[in-house]
Amino acid sequence: MFISSRLLLRRADKTSGRDDVPTILPNVAPHLSKRLPPERNVRKRSEDDAVPQKRRRLSTTDEPAVRNRSPSSVSDVLNEPTANDDALATTAALRDVKLPNRYSTFHELREVDGACFTSCSLNASTFEVKVEKAVFFTVNADGGIHSRTFVQGRSVTEAAVFTMLDAEAVLDQASLVHLCKGAGTQGDSLTANITVNLQRQLELKSGAVFSVKCLGSTKRDGTLCFSCKYLRKALITRQSWIRKRHKTSRACSSTVKKLKVCARRNKRLMVRLGNLAKGVRRLKDESAATAEEVLAAKISLLSPKQQLAVRQCFESAKRKSPCGMQYDKEWMLECILLKIRNPKLYQYMRKQNILALPSETTIRKYTAQYRTGYGFNEKMLSVLKKKVA
């Protein structure tokens, strides 16, 4: 018989603090546990403040006015209502669009539904008006407006315009484009005495020289595009070559200097002529050293039919004309067989003088010597009879 008894143990004091994070192991080292993320700062904005309005983007005409105002007035300008900013772009509304500067003008198109904004310059000496920049707004087939920007007659950008803000952005972007000043002017004498190739690469506009591949615009003001830069370098190189040639011609103006130049030239030509004469004599000696016996020995190494063809070629080379030439019977037999097998090849080899082949008339005369007829040949039958017996 067992008597059970309860064992009461006193509970230890708690070791956790107020800000402790509950974990399975409360006494774990601090560098092994994860830290909580820091709390974010509470925004000090009252609940009564209204939602900020949409700020209107400033155009180039608004910048001087904004700079001269106080900070409070500037914030008032930025917080103006934007009722007309999101208005759809139409040809009628383009009349009232804000221009980027006072040099841009508005024009209506007579035959096309659209508008045009141009920026021109005047040549004071010739009173010639030059259109530097032009922005066209035209209506597409679907009713939308499409813009195209031209700089000095070159198309630069194209874009679709939906709102008036888009139209203002296109005009602002066109006003910021820098013009290419060209490869030079007519007064620079760069176009004098140029070659035909250089003449094709340039064009004249308002007294200035431009490349036919001119981009019209540059990254910096007062600079050249790549095409005009290369054209200017070619023109300067051409003028430098002309000046050097003229300087050399003036140095040889006196009679004594001209005689010296001619004497040196004649001496060079005589030396060259002597070298050529030596080369001709050397070739003649080498050809004469090749005796007929050596040539015959080399020909004997060929096959019988090749030897026959080579001999006929040598015989033909000794004659001024193949007319009246007599051919070997074996060679004539080969020529007849070649013409029977491929007449076109025979004519081609004869016209190109690949082999010494007789004409068709000569072949016809040789074949006429052979007797031909129809029926059986009695001599052949008698020979076959002897062979069979």
JOZIKA-V615733 format. One record per residue. N is the residue number from 1. SS is DSSP state (@ for helix, = for strand, . for the rest). PSI is psi as a letter, one per 40 degrees, with the letter a starting at -180 (* if undefined). OMEGA is omega as a letter, one per 20 degrees, with the letter a starting at -180 (999 if undefined). Layout:
N:SS:PSI:OMEGA + N:SS:PSI:OMEGA
//
This chain:
1:.:h:a + 2:.:h:r + 3:.:h:a + 4:.:i:r + 5:.:i:r + 6:.:i:r + 7:.:h:a + 8:.:h:r + 9:.:h:a + 10:.:h:a + 11:.:h:a + 12:.:i:r + 13:.:i:a + 14:.:i:a + 15:.:e:a + 16:.:i:r + 17:.:a:a + 18:.:d:a + 19:.:e:a + 20:.:i:r + 21:.:h:a + 22:.:h:r + 23:.:i:r + 24:.:d:r + 25:.:g:a + 26:.:d:a + 27:.:f:a + 28:.:i:a + 29:.:i:a + 30:@:d:a + 31:@:e:r + 32:@:e:a + 33:.:i:a + 34:.:i:r + 35:.:i:r + 36:.:i:r + 37:.:i:r + 38:.:i:r + 39:.:i:r + 40:.:i:r + 41:.:h:r + 42:.:h:r + 43:.:h:a + 44:.:f:a + 45:.:h:a + 46:.:i:a + 47:.:e:a + 48:.:e:a + 49:.:h:a + 50:.:i:r + 51:.:h:a + 52:.:i:r + 53:.:i:r + 54:.:h:a + 55:.:i:r + 56:.:h:r + 57:.:h:a + 58:.:i:r + 59:.:i:a + 60:@:d:r + 61:@:d:a + 62:@:e:a + 63:@:d:r + 64:@:d:a + 65:@:d:a + 66:@:d:a + 67:@:d:a + 68:.:e:a + 69:.:i:r + 70:.:i:r + 71:@:d:r + 72:@:d:r + 73:@:d:r + 74:@:d:r + 75:@:d:r + 76:@:d:r + 77:@:d:a + 78:@:d:a + 79:.:e:r + 80:.:i:r + 81:.:i:a + 82:.:f:a + 83:.:d:a + 84:.:e:a + 85:.:d:a + 86:.:e:r + 87:.:i:a + 88:=:i:a + 89:.:h:r + 90:.:i:r + 91:.:d:r + 92:.:d:a + 93:@:e:r + 94:@:e:r + 95:@:d:a + 96:@:e:a + 97:.:i:a + 98:.:h:a + 99:.:i:a + 100:.:d:r + 101:.:i:a + 102:.:e:r + 103:.:e:r + 104:=:h:a + 105:=:i:a + 106:=:h:r + 107:=:i:r + 108:=:i:r + 109:.:h:a + 110:.:d:a + 111:.:e:a + 112:.:i:r + 113:.:h:a + 114:=:a:a + 115:=:i:a + 116:=:h:r + 117:=:h:a + 118:=:i:r + 119:=:h:a + 120:=:i:r + 121:=:i:a + 122:=:h:r + 123:=:h:a + 124:.:d:a + 125:.:d:a + 126:.:e:a + 127:.:f:r + 128:=:h:a + 129:=:h:a + 130:=:h:r + 131:=:h:a + 132:=:d:a + 133:=:i:r + 134:=:h:r + 135:=:h:a + 136:=:h:r + 137:=:h:a + 138:=:i:a + 139:=:h:r + 140:.:i:r + 141:.:d:r + 142:.:e:r + 143:.:e:r + 144:.:i:a + 145:=:h:a + 146:=:h:a + 147:=:i:r + 148:=:h:a + 149:=:h:r + 150:=:h:r + 151:=:h:a + 152:.:f:r + 153:.:e:a + 154:=:h:r + 155:=:h:a + 156:=:d:a + 157:=:i:r + 158:=:i:a + 159:=:i:r + 160:=:h:a + 161:=:h:r + 162:.:d:a + 163:=:i:r + 164:@:d:r + 165:@:d:r + 166:@:d:r + 167:@:d:r + 168:@:d:r + 169:@:d:r + 170:@:d:r + 171:@:d:r + 172:@:d:r + 173:@:d:r + 174:@:d:r + 175:@:d:a + 176:.:e:a + 177:.:h:r + 178:=:i:a + 179:=:i:r + 180:.:h:a + 181:.:e:r + 182:.:i:a + 183:.:e:r + 184:=:a:r + 185:=:i:r + 186:@:d:r + 187:@:e:r + 188:@:e:a + 189:.:f:r + 190:.:d:a + 191:.:e:a + 192:.:h:r + 193:.:f:r + 194:.:i:a + 195:.:i:r + 196:@:d:r + 197:@:d:r + 198:@:d:r + 199:@:d:r + 200:@:d:a + 201:@:e:a + 202:=:i:r + 203:=:i:a + 204:=:h:r + 205:=:h:r + 206:.:f:r + 207:.:e:r + 208:=:i:a + 209:=:h:r + 210:=:i:r + 211:=:i:r + 212:.:e:r + 213:.:f:a + 214:.:h:r + 215:.:e:r + 216:.:d:a + 217:=:i:r + 218:=:i:a + 219:.:d:a + 220:.:i:a + 221:.:h:r + 222:.:e:a + 223:.:i:a + 224:.:i:r + 225:.:i:a + 226:@:d:a + 227:@:d:r + 228:@:d:r + 229:@:d:r + 230:@:d:r + 231:@:d:r + 232:@:d:r + 233:@:d:r + 234:@:d:r + 235:@:d:r + 236:@:d:r + 237:@:d:r + 238:@:d:r + 239:@:d:r + 240:@:d:r + 241:@:d:r + 242:@:d:r + 243:@:d:r + 244:@:d:r + 245:@:d:r + 246:@:d:r + 247:@:d:r + 248:@:d:r + 249:@:d:r + 250:@:d:r + 251:@:d:a + 252:.:f:a + 253:.:d:a + 254:.:i:a + 255:@:d:a + 256:@:d:a + 257:@:d:r + 258:@:d:r + 259:@:d:r + 260:@:d:r + 261:@:d:r + 262:@:d:r + 263:@:d:r + 264:@:d:r + 265:@:d:r + 266:@:d:r + 267:@:d:r + 268:@:d:r + 269:@:d:r + 270:@:d:r + 271:@:d:r + 272:@:d:r + 273:@:d:r + 274:@:d:r + 275:@:d:r + 276:@:d:r + 277:@:d:r + 278:@:d:r + 279:@:d:r + 280:@:d:r + 281:@:d:r + 282:@:d:r + 283:@:d:r + 284:@:d:r + 285:@:d:r + 286:@:d:r + 287:@:d:r + 288:@:d:a + 289:@:d:r + 290:.:h:a + 291:.:i:r + 292:@:d:r + 293:@:d:r + 294:@:d:r + 295:@:d:r + 296:@:d:r + 297:@:d:r + 298:@:d:r + 299:@:d:a + 300:.:e:r + 301:.:e:a + 302:.:i:r + 303:.:i:a + 304:@:d:a + 305:@:d:r + 306:@:d:r + 307:@:d:r + 308:@:d:a + 309:@:d:a + 310:@:d:r + 311:@:d:r + 312:@:d:r + 313:@:d:r + 314:@:d:r + 315:@:d:r + 316:@:d:a + 317:@:d:r + 318:@:e:a + 319:.:i:r + 320:.:d:a + 321:.:i:r + 322:.:e:a + 323:.:h:r + 324:.:e:a + 325:.:h:r + 326:.:h:a + 327:.:i:r + 328:.:i:a + 329:@:d:r + 330:@:d:r + 331:@:d:r + 332:@:d:r + 333:@:d:r + 334:@:d:r + 335:@:d:r + 336:@:d:r + 337:@:d:r + 338:@:d:r + 339:@:d:r + 340:@:d:a + 341:@:d:a + 342:.:g:a + 343:@:d:a + 344:@:d:r + 345:@:d:r + 346:@:d:r + 347:@:d:r + 348:@:d:a + 349:@:d:r + 350:@:d:a + 351:@:d:a + 352:.:e:r + 353:.:f:r + 354:.:d:r + 355:.:i:r + 356:.:g:a + 357:.:h:r + 358:.:i:a + 359:.:i:a + 360:@:d:r + 361:@:d:r + 362:@:d:r + 363:@:d:a + 364:@:d:r + 365:@:d:r + 366:@:d:a + 367:@:d:r + 368:@:e:r + 369:.:d:a + 370:.:h:r + 371:.:h:a + 372:.:i:r + 373:.:i:a + 374:.:i:r + 375:.:a:a + 376:.:i:r + 377:.:h:a + 378:@:d:r + 379:@:d:r + 380:@:d:r + 381:@:d:r + 382:@:d:r + 383:@:d:r + 384:@:d:r + 385:@:d:r + 386:@:d:a + 387:@:d:a + 388:@:d:a + 389:.:*:999
//
